[in-house]
Structures are given as C-alpha cells and as structure tokens.
Amino acid sequence: MNKQVTWVLAIVVVALIGLSVYYSQSGNQGYTYTTTTTTQTSALTTTTTTTTTSTTSTGGATIEITASGFSPKAVTVKSGDTVTWINKDSVAHWTASAVHPTHAVYPEPGGCIGSKFDACRGLAPGESWSFTFTKIGSWIYHDHLFPSNTGTIVVQ
C-alpha cells in the first residue's frame, strides 16, 4: 500500500473516532453508539480495529452477564430508573454492590448481606434480576461468584 493511501485511511479513522466521541457526548439519550473501523497497514501484516461505545439511558438499562463479565461495563441512568441484568452465560452469576464480600457500598440498607443492591443469590442461565436506583452517585458493583468481574452504574 502506498503512503498516500495510508494517510487517507489514517485521516478517515481519526474522523470516525472524533464523530463517535462527539455523538457519545452530545446528549442523545437512550442510544448506544458503536463505531468500528478497520485499517490494514499492509496486505500481509497488521489489522487494527478501534471500537468506541457509549451508553446512556432514559428509563433504565439492560446489562448482559457473560463469561467475559458485564456488558456494557458502565451505564448512566437517572434516579428512579431500573437496571436489569440478564445472565447470558451457561453458569450462575450473582450481581451485588461492591465491595466483595460485604456488598455495602450502595447506601441503602437491606438485602441479604450489606445493601439492597444485591441479587442475594446466583442467577441461573437465562434468568434476570432488576434493581431500581434511587441514590445519586457512581456505584461500583461486582459478580459475587466471580469477584474480578465488575461494572459501574452512574445515577444522575
């Protein structure tokens, strides 16, 4: 590939990344923007893929739980919105407020261990669990059965 084509591809990649960042910050609530651009630097060597995702919400959000963890890892909702976690894996997963094992970061007492933000058991494959957020802040959560899997809910 000649230098001129490489420069044109690089400019296109930068423009697409810029547009993706612009749209993710523009306040268009309720949409997920994903832009994937592939640039091939040589016919036989390297392919680089860049993906930018931003998720915001009006009225709640849905998060999938897989063997790789939570997807998306971070969502923004309004106070009073409900977030639903769906287990898309073949094993059980247990969503709960950080920090493992106390589950007490979300400041609403109750639940089975430390906070109301706790499914209180593993969700079977295909099962879902929902929680309504009323406290404004940034709330880290984890999978009690796989504690290295974490995510964040930002409540505005």
N, C-alpha and C positions, 0 to 999 in steps of 0.2 A: 504494500500500500504506500502511495507516495505521501510526502509531507503535507501537501495541500489538502488532501482528503482527510488526513489525520487531524489537522487543525479545524476543519469544518465539523467533523464529528465531535471534537472536544468542545467547540462552541455550542453545538446542539445539546450536548449533555449538560453543560453549565446552565443553559437557558431552561431546560426542563427541570432541573433541580431548583432553580430560582422560582419558577412558576409554581412548583409543588409547595415550596416553603410559603410563598405568597398566599396561595389558596388555603393552606392549613392555618394561617394566621389571620385570615380575612373575616372571621366571624360567621362563616356559613355553617351554622349549627346543624347537627343531625346527619352529617355526611362523613364518609371515610374517603380520603384522597390517597390513592396509591399510584405512584409513577415509577415505572420500571424502564430503565434504559440500558441497553447492552452496547458496549463499544468493543470492537475487535481491533486490537492493535497490530495483529499480524495474522495472515491466513492460517498459520500453523501453531501459534503460541497462545497468547493470553486473551481471555474474555473476562471483562469486569462488569458486574451488574450492580447498580445502585438502586435501592428501593427506599422511598420516603413515605411514611404513613403517619397520619394524624387523625385522631378520633375525638370528636366532641359529641355532645348529646343534648337533645331536648326531650325529656320524658323518660330517660333511663338508658340502659346499655345492656348488651349481652356479651359475655366473655366465655370463650371456649377453653376447656381444660383438656390438654393432650399430654402425651408422653414428654413433649418438649416444654411444658409449662402452660402459662396463661396466655391467651391471645384475644385481644391485644393486652399487652402488659400494663398499659396505663390508659385510663379513661377519665374524662371530665364530665361531671353531672351537676345538676342543681340540687340544692337542699330539698328533700322530699321525693327525689327520683329513686326508682328501684333499679338495682343492678341484678341481673340473673347470670349465674354460672351454670354451664352445661358441660357435663362430663362426656367428652368425645373419645376418651381413651378406653382401653379394654380392662383397666384395673380401677379400683376405688380411689377417689381424691376427696380431701376434706378442706374446704375453704374456711379460713379464720383470720381474724385480725392478727397483726404482728404483736408481739414478738413471741416466737416459738420458745417454750411451750405454754406461756402464760395467757396469750391471746388478749391482752389487756390494753393495747394502745388505743383502740377506738373507745372514746369516753362515755359509753352507755352501758351501765352495769346490767348483768343478766346473763343469759346464755348458760352454757354448761361449764365453762372454765373461768373466763375472765371478763368477757364483753358480750353484748348481744350480737355483735358482728362475728358470728361463729355458726357454722352449719351443724356443729355438735356431733357429727358422725361422717364417715366416708360416704360419698355419693357413688352409687353403683353406676356402671357404664350406661349411658343414655339418660341418666337421672339429672334433674336440675334443682337448684336452690336459689332463692331470691332474698335480697336484703334491701330495705329502704333506708337511705342515708339522710339523717336529719342534722348532723353536726358538720358545720363548715370547717374545712381543712384538707390536708393531704394525708390520706390514710394508707399505710403500707399493710399488705396482707400476705399470707403465705398458704401453702398446702401443708397441713399438719402431718400428713403421711409422707410427704416429700419436701421437707422444710427449705431446701435450697430453691424451690420454685416460689417466686414472689411476684407481686404486682402492686400497683398504686391506683387508688381511687381519689381523684381531686373533686371535692364538693365545694361549689361556689354559692 
